[in-house]
Amino acid sequence: MSFMQTQYNVGNFGSEHVRTAKDSEYRAFSHITQKLTNAGKSGDTRAMIEAAAANNELWTTLAADLAHPGNKLPPEVKAGLLSLAFFSIKQGRRILQGGSSPDALIDINVKIMKGLRGEGIS
């Protein structure tokens, strides 16, 4: 079980024996992306702060998992994901400071979710 799975087992769909690491990661991204979307639509400052903080925590967890010596992803994939992590965390801080929209974070998260599902990214 990866670090991501232990941090973000969102929901109770299926069992641990059926759910893959990708499924758990997808669900974590989906949950937080929905929080960002809902907060953006509602204009609720508190909800936006909570969603941006949760997104930063998710990307921080992902970055730690990528940096772990046991992570078997190819180096170029790790580098790309770490770059997205750093950007997302920086963008999340801008949101926490009240100076940015969640749209870029939502877009990145949706693309990650598509990648986890093996869908082409457009």
Phi, psi and omega in degrees: 000131181280166177301321179300318181297317183290328180282324192228057171275087185271125177082176183237032180285125178070185177246167178298336180283339182257321184287133179267169176301319179297321178299315180296318178295317178301314181296323178296313179297319180298313180301312183287324177296321176296321177298317179297316180297311181298318180295320178297320180289323185280335184074011180284112184299317180298316179297323179292319178298314179297318181292317180294320178295319178296320178296318178298319179296318178299312181291327176294318177296316178298316180298318178296320178295319179295325182280347181294134182302335180278354179291124187261010177294149176300146183306322181290328177289316177303314182299316179296317179292322177295322176298315177297322179299312181297317178297314183297318178295318178297317179295322177298321177296322177298319178296316180298332178275358176084015185243022183204159178268155178279000187304317181295320179293319179298315180299313179298313182298320179297319179294322176296317179298319178297319178296320178295332179269358179077018179274150175293143180261124180246000000 
